[in-house]
Amino acid sequence: MPYSPDLVDAARAQLQGLIGTTTRGAQDLLDRFDRWGGDLVEALAEIYPIETALPQLIEVMAAAHLQRDESLQQRDRERVLEQDWFQSPETIGYVAYADLFAKNLKGIAKRIPYLENLGVTYLHLLPILKPRPGANDGGYAVMDYRALREDLGSMKELRSTADKLHDSGISLTLDLVLNHVAQEHEWAEKARAGDPAYRDYFYVYPDRTIPDEFEKSLLEVFPDFAPGNFTWDEKLKGWVWTTFNSYQWDVNWSNPAVFCEYADIIANLANHGVDCIRLDAIAFMWKRMGTICQGEPEVHVITQALRAFTKIFSPAMIFKAEAIVGPAQVGAYFGEGKHAGKVSDLAYHNSLMVQIWSAIAAKDATLMVHTMSRFAGLPSTTAWGVYLRCHDDIGWAIDDTDTHEVGLNGHDHRMFLAEYFEGSFYGSLATGEPFMPDPVSGERRTSGTGASLAGIEKALKLKDEKQLALAIERYLCAYTMI
């Protein structure tokens, strides 16, 4: 349905009717709706039957608002006046697995002085929402978005930890998996039990006809241990879309009920003090026959709608896109054209990370300078999340056009980087590990810490002081570029 200002007015009237005018923060919420309501309705109308989707979403917003306490509403007011807080050069992020860093949330609270001493103002705890038992893709197969891993703590403790971090000037980031849920998730269980409404939360096909058509253009994320993109489920009596693993079911974002579910999940996390959501697997959200089903235009429209919902409900929260894509595609995750500045606030600068390691290995910055020059300016309301290493492997995203233009062969350079950082290239002290080699091309990704890739680990084992000093300088050089 075409976007109409009348829809915005009707939604505002519905919201005011649900929250009243005397409830805590009611006028603030309505004022924010006046600012971002148009962005919300415009995006929803591009994707969904707006007459049914919008009233359902307003009900979600109103209910969540009535549960938001005064301290978080005050944080909203402060962040409205300082919306650029994450763009400051003094915003220093620290990423950790909660159990490895501090055992649990209580331990996190005890280590806040350590983070303060480092100058950290942004803490990202890798997956802590309740995963399925057994294999769970490192925590990214979420069984319950409203509970935590039992060994880490409770949702009440999450809120307490967030409050303590806030008191120390540290914002809290958590992962939100958008593309899929664990097969044990309540939605999947209801689908298996025969509920048609929940069956429509997923992509389920009675035979291989449609899956086979999709497979003609789809890539495989984990070809070694999870080949293909569909899994037969006996209880469903159907083939369910499973991009990553057989136990991770892709959710159907073309269903407006799914959108409302995730909006409610985001609101619940915001009401527990979460300041930033890392949008995991965001590129895979929309499916279109004949494509690789990554980065389709609807992904960015949906993200605009989710962000507008969040800006209205909780402007203290921002979005960070996990968009590990090339220079030509990454701008869309910040928003381009009419969506500019309306999608994600932050995105990972994967290309910078790859190019820094490439320059270190080649001892030549030509390719890095050429590739970085291709990046257009960002919308003024957004920023890069820059990093040297993270919990994921490195995919050697070296563009063939870029390498050709500086006199290199793309395939050969990617092979060189993999060999160099595995330590098999002559003269390399790196000790990375190969990950997911392609049986045809031989190309592969690389796992390893920054210290290991820079040669520090190997120099320590060799007890070579000269090499250790060089490796440390190499590491510091890389972080200087960051």
VOMAR-559751 format. One record per residue (C-alpha): x, y, z; residue in one letter; residue number from 1. Coordinates in pm, 1 decimal. Layout:
// VOMAR-559751
[r [X Y Z] 'a' NUM]
...
***
This chain:
// VOMAR-559751
[r [0.0 0.0 0.0] 'm' 1]
[r [139.0 349.4 -81.4] 'p' 2]
[r [264.8 547.6 215.4] 'y' 3]
[r [6.6 798.8 340.7] 's' 4]
[r [37.8 1065.1 614.5] 'p' 5]
[r [-310.6 962.4 725.3] 'd' 6]
[r [-167.9 626.3 834.2] 'l' 7]
[r [84.4 803.7 1055.6] 'v' 8]
[r [-189.0 1013.2 1216.6] 'd' 9]
[r [-405.1 706.1 1276.1] 'a' 10]
[r [-116.0 515.9 1431.0] 'a' 11]
[r [-30.8 807.8 1659.3] 'r' 12]
[r [-392.4 831.2 1771.2] 'a' 13]
[r [-394.1 456.4 1845.4] 'q' 14]
[r [-70.4 487.2 2042.5] 'l' 15]
[r [-202.5 779.2 2245.5] 'q' 16]
[r [-521.4 589.8 2317.4] 'g' 17]
[r [-324.3 290.4 2447.9] 'l' 18]
[r [-77.5 479.3 2669.3] 'i' 19]
[r [-293.6 775.2 2768.5] 'g' 20]
[r [-150.9 1119.7 2827.4] 't' 21]
[r [-64.5 1096.0 3196.3] 't' 22]
[r [150.4 781.5 3205.2] 't' 23]
[r [521.7 819.6 3271.3] 'r' 24]
[r [700.7 939.1 2957.2] 'g' 25]
[r [386.1 940.3 2743.5] 'a' 26]
[r [451.8 1280.2 2587.4] 'q' 27]
[r [815.3 1187.6 2516.7] 'd' 28]
[r [700.2 876.4 2331.8] 'l' 29]
[r [445.3 1069.6 2128.3] 'l' 30]
[r [702.3 1339.2 2044.8] 'd' 31]
[r [939.8 1069.8 1919.8] 'r' 32]
[r [659.3 918.9 1715.8] 'f' 33]
[r [615.4 1258.6 1552.9] 'd' 34]
[r [985.3 1245.3 1459.2] 'r' 35]
[r [1022.9 881.8 1344.8] 'w' 36]
[r [667.1 763.8 1280.1] 'g' 37]
[r [689.7 852.1 911.6] 'g' 38]
[r [1002.7 640.0 869.0] 'd' 39]
[r [824.3 351.3 1040.4] 'l' 40]
[r [505.3 362.4 835.5] 'v' 41]
[r [687.9 427.8 508.6] 'e' 42]
[r [903.4 115.5 550.4] 'a' 43]
[r [624.1 -110.0 677.7] 'l' 44]
[r [405.5 -11.9 383.8] 'a' 45]
[r [673.7 -126.8 138.6] 'e' 46]
[r [673.8 -479.3 277.1] 'i' 47]
[r [352.6 -568.6 457.4] 'y' 48]
[r [-27.5 -523.4 442.6] 'p' 49]
[r [-10.2 -200.5 639.4] 'i' 50]
[r [-371.5 -198.6 763.9] 'e' 51]
[r [-306.6 -510.0 975.4] 't' 52]
[r [68.4 -489.5 1042.6] 'a' 53]
[r [73.3 -133.5 1179.5] 'l' 54]
[r [-200.4 -166.2 1446.3] 'p' 55]
[r [-37.0 -487.9 1576.0] 'q' 56]
[r [299.4 -313.8 1598.3] 'l' 57]
[r [155.3 -12.4 1781.7] 'i' 58]
[r [10.0 -251.3 2040.6] 'e' 59]
[r [357.6 -401.7 2089.2] 'v' 60]
[r [509.7 -54.9 2127.6] 'm' 61]
[r [250.6 63.2 2377.9] 'a' 62]
[r [276.5 -249.1 2595.4] 'a' 63]
[r [657.1 -228.3 2602.4] 'a' 64]
[r [647.4 142.5 2685.2] 'h' 65]
[r [424.4 82.7 2986.4] 'l' 66]
[r [687.0 -162.6 3117.2] 'q' 67]
[r [983.6 75.3 3070.3] 'r' 68]
[r [1096.0 218.1 3403.2] 'd' 69]
[r [1193.3 573.9 3486.3] 'e' 70]
[r [1570.8 520.7 3490.3] 's' 71]
[r [1569.7 386.0 3134.3] 'l' 72]
[r [1332.4 658.2 3020.0] 'q' 73]
[r [1577.6 910.9 3158.6] 'q' 74]
[r [1853.7 739.5 2962.6] 'r' 75]
[r [1633.7 778.2 2652.4] 'd' 76]
[r [1605.7 1152.1 2716.0] 'r' 77]
[r [1981.4 1186.2 2755.5] 'e' 78]
[r [2055.3 988.8 2440.6] 'r' 79]
[r [1806.0 1192.0 2237.9] 'v' 80]
[r [2022.5 1492.8 2322.6] 'l' 81]
[r [2342.9 1301.9 2244.0] 'e' 82]
[r [2248.3 1081.6 1951.3] 'q' 83]
[r [2606.3 1087.5 1820.6] 'd' 84]
[r [2757.2 926.5 2132.2] 'w' 85]
[r [2880.9 623.2 1937.9] 'f' 86]
[r [3056.4 841.0 1678.5] 'q' 87]
[r [3306.5 979.2 1927.3] 's' 88]
[r [3673.5 875.3 1880.4] 'p' 89]
[r [3670.0 807.0 2254.2] 'e' 90]
[r [3412.6 528.9 2210.6] 't' 91]
[r [3627.7 220.1 2267.8] 'i' 92]
[r [3470.8 -122.7 2233.0] 'g' 93]
[r [3557.8 -442.4 2416.9] 'y' 94]
[r [3418.8 -772.6 2289.1] 'v' 95]
[r [3421.1 -1087.4 2501.7] 'a' 96]
[r [3258.9 -1418.7 2576.7] 'y' 97]
[r [3106.4 -1361.3 2920.1] 'a' 98]
[r [3211.7 -1700.2 3058.3] 'd' 99]
[r [3571.0 -1679.2 2935.2] 'l' 100]
[r [3611.5 -1318.4 3046.7] 'f' 101]
[r [3444.9 -1330.2 3387.0] 'a' 102]
[r [3259.2 -1663.1 3429.1] 'k' 103]
[r [2912.7 -1503.0 3446.9] 'n' 104]
[r [2725.3 -1173.3 3472.0] 'l' 105]
[r [2816.9 -1128.8 3837.3] 'k' 106]
[r [3178.9 -1162.3 3731.7] 'g' 107]
[r [3126.0 -903.6 3458.2] 'i' 108]
[r [3008.4 -655.6 3720.2] 'a' 109]
[r [3320.5 -719.5 3927.6] 'k' 110]
[r [3544.9 -652.2 3627.4] 'r' 111]
[r [3397.8 -313.0 3544.0] 'i' 112]
[r [3694.2 -129.6 3708.1] 'p' 113]
[r [3926.7 -321.8 3474.8] 'y' 114]
[r [3723.9 -208.0 3173.1] 'l' 115]
[r [3720.2 150.0 3301.5] 'e' 116]
[r [4097.3 143.0 3338.2] 'n' 117]
[r [4127.8 42.1 2971.6] 'l' 118]
[r [3906.0 333.0 2868.6] 'g' 119]
[r [3627.1 101.9 2749.9] 'v' 120]
[r [3290.6 271.1 2689.9] 't' 121]
[r [3117.4 -5.1 2492.7] 'y' 122]
[r [3099.0 -370.3 2599.2] 'l' 123]
[r [2979.4 -638.1 2357.3] 'h' 124]
[r [2902.4 -971.9 2519.7] 'l' 125]
[r [2895.0 -1247.4 2259.2] 'l' 126]
[r [2588.1 -1476.4 2258.1] 'p' 127]
[r [2433.1 -1499.2 2602.5] 'i' 128]
[r [2067.6 -1560.8 2510.2] 'l' 129]
[r [1951.2 -1915.0 2578.5] 'k' 130]
[r [2076.9 -2152.1 2305.5] 'p' 131]
[r [1958.7 -2500.1 2220.4] 'r' 132]
[r [2122.5 -2786.7 2413.1] 'p' 133]
[r [2415.4 -2953.6 2239.1] 'g' 134]
[r [2551.1 -2812.2 1914.7] 'a' 135]
[r [2439.3 -2449.8 1889.9] 'n' 136]
[r [2669.6 -2271.0 1642.5] 'd' 137]
[r [2857.9 -2094.2 1919.8] 'g' 138]
[r [2536.8 -1971.6 2078.9] 'g' 139]
[r [2377.1 -1844.4 1757.9] 'y' 140]
[r [2108.1 -2114.9 1757.4] 'a' 141]
[r [1879.2 -1937.7 2003.5] 'v' 142]
[r [1610.1 -2138.9 2177.3] 'm' 143]
[r [1464.8 -1852.0 2383.7] 'd' 144]
[r [1519.6 -1478.8 2323.6] 'y' 145]
[r [1374.6 -1397.6 2666.8] 'r' 146]
[r [1614.3 -1603.5 2877.8] 'a' 147]
[r [1990.1 -1636.5 2921.9] 'l' 148]
[r [2226.1 -1929.0 2934.5] 'r' 149]
[r [2166.5 -2069.8 3282.0] 'e' 150]
[r [2536.5 -2066.2 3372.0] 'd' 151]
[r [2563.5 -1694.3 3298.2] 'l' 152]
[r [2271.0 -1564.5 3499.8] 'g' 153]
[r [1913.0 -1447.2 3475.4] 's' 154]
[r [1737.0 -1165.4 3292.2] 'm' 155]
[r [1714.0 -987.1 3627.5] 'k' 156]
[r [2091.8 -1009.5 3658.3] 'e' 157]
[r [2126.2 -881.1 3302.5] 'l' 158]
[r [1937.5 -566.7 3401.3] 'r' 159]
[r [2146.1 -526.2 3716.0] 's' 160]
[r [2468.0 -563.9 3515.1] 't' 161]
[r [2348.4 -312.6 3256.4] 'a' 162]
[r [2272.9 -60.5 3532.3] 'd' 163]
[r [2621.6 -99.1 3678.5] 'k' 164]
[r [2779.6 -61.4 3334.8] 'l' 165]
[r [2572.2 252.2 3271.6] 'h' 166]
[r [2684.2 400.8 3603.2] 'd' 167]
[r [3042.6 356.7 3481.1] 's' 168]
[r [2978.5 513.1 3140.4] 'g' 169]
[r [2975.8 181.4 2953.1] 'i' 170]
[r [2707.6 88.4 2699.6] 's' 171]
[r [2601.4 -275.2 2661.5] 'l' 172]
[r [2574.4 -461.6 2330.9] 't' 173]
[r [2417.1 -804.8 2276.9] 'l' 174]
[r [2367.8 -1022.4 1969.5] 'd' 175]
[r [2025.0 -1067.0 1813.7] 'l' 176]
[r [2004.3 -1343.6 1554.6] 'v' 177]
[r [1759.7 -1224.9 1289.4] 'l' 178]
[r [1774.2 -1494.4 1022.9] 'n' 179]
[r [1697.1 -1809.3 1220.0] 'h' 180]
[r [1597.6 -1973.2 1547.0] 'v' 181]
[r [1685.8 -2307.9 1698.6] 'a' 182]
[r [1457.5 -2595.4 1603.0] 'q' 183]
[r [1368.3 -2617.7 1974.1] 'e' 184]
[r [1237.5 -2259.2 1980.1] 'h' 185]
[r [873.4 -2221.5 2082.6] 'e' 186]
[r [776.4 -2106.3 1731.9] 'w' 187]
[r [931.3 -2416.2 1574.8] 'a' 188]
[r [771.9 -2646.1 1831.4] 'e' 189]
[r [430.2 -2497.9 1760.3] 'k' 190]
[r [487.5 -2534.8 1387.6] 'a' 191]
[r [577.3 -2899.2 1438.8] 'r' 192]
[r [263.0 -2944.8 1647.9] 'a' 193]
[r [56.0 -2844.2 1345.9] 'g' 194]
[r [-27.6 -2479.8 1419.4] 'd' 195]
[r [-63.6 -2322.1 1071.2] 'p' 196]
[r [6.2 -1972.0 1201.8] 'a' 197]
[r [347.0 -2077.8 1331.0] 'y' 198]
[r [420.7 -2296.4 1031.5] 'r' 199]
[r [406.1 -1970.3 837.2] 'd' 200]
[r [686.2 -1834.1 1058.9] 'y' 201]
[r [920.8 -2054.5 852.5] 'f' 202]
[r [983.1 -2159.2 492.6] 'y' 203]
[r [837.3 -2509.5 468.5] 'v' 204]
[r [782.5 -2705.8 145.0] 'y' 205]
[r [614.8 -3046.6 101.2] 'p' 206]
[r [865.5 -3170.2 -156.5] 'd' 207]
[r [1195.5 -3070.9 -319.8] 'r' 208]
[r [1045.3 -2881.6 -615.2] 't' 209]
[r [1083.4 -2528.0 -481.4] 'i' 210]
[r [1394.0 -2597.4 -269.4] 'p' 211]
[r [1571.3 -2737.3 -574.2] 'd' 212]
[r [1489.1 -2421.2 -770.0] 'e' 213]
[r [1628.5 -2203.4 -490.0] 'f' 214]
[r [1940.8 -2421.4 -461.2] 'e' 215]
[r [2037.1 -2339.8 -820.6] 'k' 216]
[r [2156.7 -1995.6 -709.5] 's' 217]
[r [2216.3 -2035.1 -335.3] 'l' 218]
[r [2561.7 -2057.0 -180.1] 'l' 219]
[r [2653.7 -2293.5 102.3] 'e' 220]
[r [2771.4 -2132.5 426.2] 'v' 221]
[r [2916.6 -2448.2 582.8] 'f' 222]
[r [2963.4 -2692.3 294.3] 'p' 223]
[r [3182.6 -2926.3 499.9] 'd' 224]
[r [2937.4 -3016.0 776.0] 'f' 225]
[r [2606.5 -2854.8 670.1] 'a' 226]
[r [2574.4 -2887.7 292.5] 'p' 227]
[r [2264.6 -2754.9 121.9] 'g' 228]
[r [2011.1 -2502.6 248.1] 'n' 229]
[r [1708.4 -2720.3 331.0] 'f' 230]
[r [1644.0 -2998.6 582.8] 't' 231]
[r [1364.1 -3255.5 593.1] 'w' 232]
[r [1176.3 -3250.5 923.7] 'd' 233]
[r [962.6 -3552.7 991.1] 'e' 234]
[r [730.7 -3377.4 1238.9] 'k' 235]
[r [670.7 -3093.2 995.7] 'l' 236]
[r [634.6 -3333.1 705.4] 'k' 237]
[r [824.2 -3081.6 501.3] 'g' 238]
[r [1155.4 -2936.5 387.9] 'w' 239]
[r [1243.7 -2639.4 608.1] 'v' 240]
[r [1493.3 -2369.6 506.8] 'w' 241]
[r [1815.0 -2406.5 708.8] 't' 242]
[r [2087.0 -2179.5 568.5] 't' 243]
[r [2344.7 -2242.7 842.6] 'f' 244]
[r [2276.8 -2576.7 1014.5] 'n' 245]
[r [1996.6 -2830.8 1014.7] 's' 246]
[r [1899.9 -2722.4 1367.0] 'y' 247]
[r [1873.8 -2350.3 1271.7] 'q' 248]
[r [1545.0 -2273.5 1097.6] 'w' 249]
[r [1529.5 -1959.2 882.5] 'd' 250]
[r [1235.9 -1739.0 981.7] 'v' 251]
[r [993.4 -1597.8 726.5] 'n' 252]
[r [1029.9 -1219.9 735.4] 'w' 253]
[r [762.9 -1177.2 468.1] 's' 254]
[r [516.2 -1260.8 747.2] 'n' 255]
[r [426.0 -940.6 941.1] 'p' 256]
[r [370.7 -1148.6 1254.7] 'a' 257]
[r [742.2 -1233.2 1250.8] 'v' 258]
[r [828.0 -862.9 1231.0] 'f' 259]
[r [607.8 -789.0 1533.1] 'c' 260]
[r [766.0 -1075.8 1727.2] 'e' 261]
[r [1115.4 -939.4 1672.7] 'y' 262]
[r [1008.0 -584.3 1754.0] 'a' 263]
[r [878.0 -715.9 2086.1] 'd' 264]
[r [1203.3 -905.1 2145.3] 'i' 265]
[r [1406.1 -588.7 2080.6] 'i' 266]
[r [1183.0 -390.4 2315.5] 'a' 267]
[r [1229.0 -651.4 2588.3] 'n' 268]
[r [1607.8 -634.9 2555.3] 'l' 269]
[r [1591.3 -254.9 2564.4] 'a' 270]
[r [1383.5 -278.4 2882.4] 'n' 271]
[r [1664.0 -483.5 3035.6] 'h' 272]
[r [1916.0 -206.7 2969.2] 'g' 273]
[r [2069.2 -319.7 2639.2] 'v' 274]
[r [2203.1 -18.9 2445.5] 'd' 275]
[r [2304.2 -174.5 2114.2] 'c' 276]
[r [2182.8 -474.3 1916.5] 'i' 277]
[r [2425.2 -652.4 1687.2] 'r' 278]
[r [2206.1 -763.8 1398.0] 'l' 279]
[r [2344.9 -1109.8 1334.2] 'd' 280]
[r [2309.5 -1272.7 990.5] 'a' 281]
[r [2116.9 -966.1 872.1] 'i' 282]
[r [2208.4 -1017.4 505.0] 'a' 283]
[r [2015.0 -1346.5 484.5] 'f' 284]
[r [1674.0 -1221.8 600.9] 'm' 285]
[r [1490.2 -1196.5 267.8] 'w' 286]
[r [1451.2 -1477.9 13.5] 'k' 287]
[r [1414.5 -1427.7 -360.8] 'r' 288]
[r [1422.5 -1699.5 -624.8] 'm' 289]
[r [1715.2 -1675.4 -864.6] 'g' 290]
[r [1944.0 -1486.7 -623.4] 't' 291]
[r [2189.3 -1586.9 -351.6] 'i' 292]
[r [1930.1 -1456.8 -101.1] 'c' 293]
[r [2173.4 -1218.4 61.8] 'q' 294]
[r [2140.1 -842.2 87.9] 'g' 295]
[r [1810.8 -815.7 -98.3] 'e' 296]
[r [1655.4 -464.2 -91.3] 'p' 297]
[r [1383.4 -573.9 151.1] 'e' 298]
[r [1651.4 -640.3 415.8] 'v' 299]
[r [1720.0 -268.2 437.6] 'h' 300]
[r [1352.0 -171.7 433.5] 'v' 301]
[r [1283.9 -409.6 724.0] 'i' 302]
[r [1582.6 -273.0 914.0] 't' 303]
[r [1456.5 82.7 863.9] 'q' 304]
[r [1121.1 -19.0 1010.9] 'a' 305]
[r [1284.2 -193.3 1308.6] 'l' 306]
[r [1514.9 102.1 1369.3] 'r' 307]
[r [1228.7 353.3 1349.8] 'a' 308]
[r [1028.9 139.9 1596.1] 'f' 309]
[r [1328.0 138.3 1829.6] 't' 310]
[r [1397.5 511.9 1792.4] 'k' 311]
[r [1040.5 582.2 1897.3] 'i' 312]
[r [1027.3 331.9 2180.8] 'f' 313]
[r [1387.6 349.5 2307.3] 's' 314]
[r [1619.1 605.2 2144.4] 'p' 315]
[r [1892.9 495.3 2384.2] 'a' 316]
[r [1936.2 183.5 2166.9] 'm' 317]
[r [2129.2 168.4 1838.5] 'i' 318]
[r [2174.5 -101.3 1572.7] 'f' 319]
[r [2499.7 -251.7 1449.9] 'k' 320]
[r [2485.5 -452.8 1126.3] 'a' 321]
[r [2689.9 -768.0 1090.1] 'e' 322]
[r [2727.6 -709.2 717.5] 'a' 323]
[r [3036.9 -894.0 600.2] 'i' 324]
[r [3002.2 -784.5 239.2] 'v' 325]
[r [3209.9 -604.6 -22.5] 'g' 326]
[r [3267.3 -229.2 -58.1] 'p' 327]
[r [2991.4 -197.5 -317.9] 'a' 328]
[r [2727.3 -359.5 -94.4] 'q' 329]
[r [2804.1 -240.0 257.7] 'v' 330]
[r [2664.8 112.3 211.3] 'g' 331]
[r [2311.8 -23.2 185.5] 'a' 332]
[r [2332.6 -136.2 549.5] 'y' 333]
[r [2367.4 229.2 652.7] 'f' 334]
[r [2096.2 322.4 404.1] 'g' 335]
[r [2113.5 459.1 54.5] 'e' 336]
[r [1880.4 684.2 -144.4] 'g' 337]
[r [1556.6 745.4 44.7] 'k' 338]
[r [1676.5 506.4 317.6] 'h' 339]
[r [2004.2 696.4 380.2] 'a' 340]
[r [2079.7 721.4 750.3] 'g' 341]
[r [1762.9 529.8 840.5] 'k' 342]
[r [1893.2 172.9 854.6] 'v' 343]
[r [2179.4 68.6 1087.4] 's' 344]
[r [2375.6 313.4 1300.5] 'd' 345]
[r [2695.1 107.6 1296.6] 'l' 346]
[r [2840.1 -154.9 1063.1] 'a' 347]
[r [3157.2 -358.7 1077.7] 'y' 348]
[r [3436.6 -234.0 852.1] 'h' 349]
[r [3533.1 -583.0 742.6] 'n' 350]
[r [3723.4 -457.9 437.5] 's' 351]
[r [3954.2 -242.1 648.1] 'l' 352]
[r [4041.2 -540.8 866.0] 'm' 353]
[r [4115.2 -760.0 563.1] 'v' 354]
[r [4320.2 -490.8 392.2] 'q' 355]
[r [4534.2 -423.7 699.7] 'i' 356]
[r [4630.6 -790.9 726.2] 'w' 357]
[r [4685.7 -801.2 349.4] 's' 358]
[r [4921.0 -502.8 363.3] 'a' 359]
[r [5112.8 -654.7 654.1] 'i' 360]
[r [5163.1 -982.8 469.8] 'a' 361]
[r [5254.8 -820.9 138.1] 'a' 362]
[r [5456.9 -541.1 302.3] 'k' 363]
[r [5282.7 -315.6 53.8] 'd' 364]
[r [4986.3 -79.8 110.6] 'a' 365]
[r [4900.6 -24.3 -257.6] 't' 366]
[r [4597.9 -255.0 -263.0] 'l' 367]
[r [4472.2 -125.1 70.8] 'm' 368]
[r [4487.0 237.8 -41.3] 'v' 369]
[r [4314.8 155.5 -370.1] 'h' 370]
[r [4035.2 -45.5 -206.4] 't' 371]
[r [3971.4 202.2 74.0] 'm' 372]
[r [3939.4 485.3 -178.0] 's' 373]
[r [3628.2 315.1 -318.8] 'r' 374]
[r [3425.5 368.3 -1.6] 'f' 375]
[r [3178.3 651.9 -25.3] 'a' 376]
[r [3111.7 888.7 261.6] 'g' 377]
[r [2877.9 763.6 531.9] 'l' 378]
[r [2545.3 920.5 625.6] 'p' 379]
[r [2624.6 1177.1 895.4] 's' 380]
[r [2429.1 984.6 1159.4] 't' 381]
[r [2630.6 661.9 1120.6] 't' 382]
[r [2977.0 525.3 1193.2] 'a' 383]
[r [3204.7 231.9 1120.6] 'w' 384]
[r [3283.8 -26.7 1383.1] 'g' 385]
[r [3655.2 -79.7 1314.6] 'v' 386]
[r [3844.1 -380.9 1443.8] 'y' 387]
[r [4151.8 -591.1 1383.9] 'l' 388]
[r [4017.9 -929.0 1492.8] 'r' 389]
[r [3692.0 -1069.9 1625.8] 'c' 390]
[r [3544.2 -1404.3 1727.0] 'h' 391]
[r [3485.3 -1501.8 1361.2] 'd' 392]
[r [3727.2 -1632.0 1101.7] 'd' 393]
[r [3865.5 -1398.7 835.0] 'i' 394]
[r [3714.5 -1439.7 491.9] 'g' 395]
[r [3972.6 -1302.2 249.9] 'w' 396]
[r [3732.4 -1059.0 82.6] 'a' 397]
[r [3976.4 -934.4 -178.6] 'i' 398]
[r [3790.5 -800.7 -481.3] 'd' 399]
[r [3913.3 -928.1 -820.7] 'd' 400]
[r [3855.3 -590.9 -983.6] 't' 401]
[r [4063.2 -414.6 -718.3] 'd' 402]
[r [4351.8 -658.0 -752.9] 't' 403]
[r [4343.2 -636.9 -1132.0] 'h' 404]
[r [4358.7 -257.9 -1119.0] 'e' 405]
[r [4679.0 -268.2 -910.3] 'v' 406]
[r [4839.5 -544.7 -1114.7] 'g' 407]
[r [4761.0 -846.2 -898.1] 'l' 408]
[r [4563.7 -1167.4 -949.8] 'n' 409]
[r [4274.9 -1191.4 -701.4] 'g' 410]
[r [4279.5 -1568.8 -660.8] 'h' 411]
[r [4655.3 -1582.8 -622.5] 'd' 412]
[r [4655.5 -1304.6 -364.3] 'h' 413]
[r [4382.7 -1472.5 -157.3] 'r' 414]
[r [4579.2 -1797.6 -167.3] 'm' 415]
[r [4892.8 -1609.9 -60.4] 'f' 416]
[r [4712.4 -1454.4 236.6] 'l' 417]
[r [4573.1 -1788.6 352.2] 'a' 418]
[r [4916.3 -1950.9 327.7] 'e' 419]
[r [5094.0 -1658.0 490.6] 'y' 420]
[r [4867.7 -1645.8 794.3] 'f' 421]
[r [4871.6 -2022.3 835.2] 'e' 422]
[r [5250.4 -1993.6 856.4] 'g' 423]
[r [5315.0 -2211.4 550.9] 's' 424]
[r [5451.1 -1924.3 338.7] 'f' 425]
[r [5829.0 -1884.8 359.0] 'y' 426]
[r [5931.4 -1630.5 620.2] 'g' 427]
[r [5591.9 -1607.4 793.2] 's' 428]
[r [5571.1 -1644.2 1170.0] 'l' 429]
[r [5190.3 -1641.1 1173.4] 'a' 430]
[r [5011.2 -1934.8 1336.9] 't' 431]
[r [4654.6 -1910.9 1207.2] 'g' 432]
[r [4436.9 -2208.1 1119.3] 'e' 433]
[r [4262.1 -2279.4 787.7] 'p' 434]
[r [3881.2 -2279.4 791.3] 'f' 435]
[r [3635.3 -2410.5 532.3] 'm' 436]
[r [3867.9 -2471.0 233.9] 'p' 437]
[r [3701.0 -2478.9 -105.9] 'd' 438]
[r [3778.9 -2822.1 -257.3] 'p' 439]
[r [3791.7 -2677.9 -609.4] 'v' 440]
[r [3974.6 -2346.6 -580.0] 's' 441]
[r [4170.4 -2420.8 -263.4] 'g' 442]
[r [4072.5 -2082.1 -124.2] 'e' 443]
[r [3988.6 -2075.9 244.4] 'r' 444]
[r [3921.6 -1856.3 542.3] 'r' 445]
[r [4160.2 -1814.1 834.9] 't' 446]
[r [4105.5 -1833.6 1210.0] 's' 447]
[r [4338.8 -1692.5 1470.4] 'g' 448]
[r [4392.3 -1417.0 1724.9] 't' 449]
[r [4560.6 -1093.9 1629.2] 'g' 450]
[r [4868.3 -1187.0 1832.3] 'a' 451]
[r [4893.1 -1523.5 1657.9] 's' 452]
[r [4854.6 -1375.0 1311.0] 'l' 453]
[r [5107.5 -1101.3 1386.2] 'a' 454]
[r [5368.8 -1362.2 1485.6] 'g' 455]
[r [5378.0 -1297.6 1859.6] 'i' 456]
[r [5272.8 -1652.2 1953.4] 'e' 457]
[r [5540.8 -1813.7 1736.0] 'k' 458]
[r [5814.9 -1575.7 1851.8] 'a' 459]
[r [5733.6 -1655.0 2214.1] 'l' 460]
[r [5754.4 -2028.8 2144.7] 'k' 461]
[r [6086.6 -1981.2 1967.7] 'l' 462]
[r [6210.1 -1754.5 2249.0] 'k' 463]
[r [6335.9 -1523.9 1976.4] 'd' 464]
[r [6359.0 -1175.0 2126.7] 'e' 465]
[r [6432.7 -1005.4 1794.7] 'k' 466]
[r [6135.5 -1165.9 1619.9] 'q' 467]
[r [5916.3 -1095.4 1922.7] 'l' 468]
[r [6003.2 -725.6 1909.8] 'a' 469]
[r [5923.7 -716.3 1536.6] 'l' 470]
[r [5595.3 -902.7 1590.9] 'a' 471]
[r [5489.0 -659.9 1862.3] 'i' 472]
[r [5573.3 -365.5 1637.0] 'e' 473]
[r [5369.1 -530.4 1360.7] 'r' 474]
[r [5074.6 -567.3 1598.2] 'y' 475]
[r [5100.3 -206.3 1716.5] 'l' 476]
[r [5122.4 -90.2 1355.6] 'c' 477]
[r [4798.7 -272.5 1275.8] 'a' 478]
[r [4620.1 -117.7 1572.8] 'y' 479]
[r [4754.6 224.7 1482.7] 't' 480]
[r [4576.2 191.2 1149.8] 'm' 481]
[r [4257.5 87.3 1332.7] 'i' 482]
***
